Amino acid sequence: MTEPRTETIYGSFEETAQRFPERVAMIYLDERIRYQSLKDMVLRLSASLLRLGIREGDRVVLYLFNMPQTIIAWLALDRLGAIVVPVAPVYSSQDLSYLVNDAGAETIFCMDSNFNYVNEILGKTPLQRVIVTNMLDLVSGWKRLVARGFDRVSWGSLPAGKHISHFKELLNKGRPSELPPFQERAARGRRWCFTQEEQRVFPRASLCPKGFSFTACASGGGPVRPPSPEESASRRLPPRCTTSLERWTPWLP
């Protein structure tokens, strides 16, 4: 596995996508996403987020499961220089409200199945934008029909509102040509945000055992797969992990 020459996660990813455009980057529900396709989705989402008003230094909550949208959103935000605030999707509205207020985040990505928790804290937090997705947004139509027909995935209704955007629509409407040229930023891992209070009061939010490997995804070290339910159930969790975003995304139960 070749060591990336750049200093940021997005820079490493872009370098790898240029070198191995047809290599499989992720496998999700038997859908294979290649680097060129992944890069295209990242840039389109990044352009849409820029149009929504997200800028460098803004804190954005990812209240998502381990799935492709998590990586796409993370890379798109890193492309803009925004700060990612990962929050486990098992948290209730009370926990979420505390974390959003503590981080000062104005934007949140969430699942349709936990949108109600987000809706409960609107007006009580700095949140101004909600971006909603679901587990089947990026799979083929027939798989969505089968999964929902046999009730194989959790899903909720698609909310509507002035402050609400849908992940798939942002992908479809994004225009990468609107993005400014990418510039490397100096500090490694500085877009990984856990506040001191979150570390103390919510230690589960800072656990980072083997989840998605950004190193593998960014340097072409093989496709990224989410852990199976059996692997997640059997995994022993350390009391605290100090690994930075350069290596792992957080483990989400």
Sequence and secondary structure as in RCSB ss.txt:
>XXXX:A:sequence
MTEPRTETIYGSFEETAQRFPERVAMIYLDERIRYQSLKDMVLRLSASLLRLGIREGDRVVLYLFNMPQTIIAWL
ALDRLGAIVVPVAPVYSSQDLSYLVNDAGAETIFCMDSNFNYVNEILGKTPLQRVIVTNMLDLVSGWKRLVARGF
DRVSWGSLPAGKHISHFKELLNKGRPSELPPFQERAARGRRWCFTQEEQRVFPRASLCPKGFSFTACASGGGPVR
PPSPEESASRRLPPRCTTSLERWTPWLP
>XXXX:A:secstr
    SSSSHHHHHHHHHHH TTSEEEEETTEEEEHHHHHHHHHHHHHHHHHHT  TT EEEEE  SSHHHHHHHH
HHHHHT EEEE  TT  HHHHHHHHHHHT SEEEEEGGGHHHHHHHTTTSS  EEEEE TTTTS HHHHHHHHHT
T S        TTEEEHHHHHHH  GGGS      SSTTTTB   HHHHHH GGGG  SSS BHHHHHHT S B 
   HHHHHH    S     TTTB     
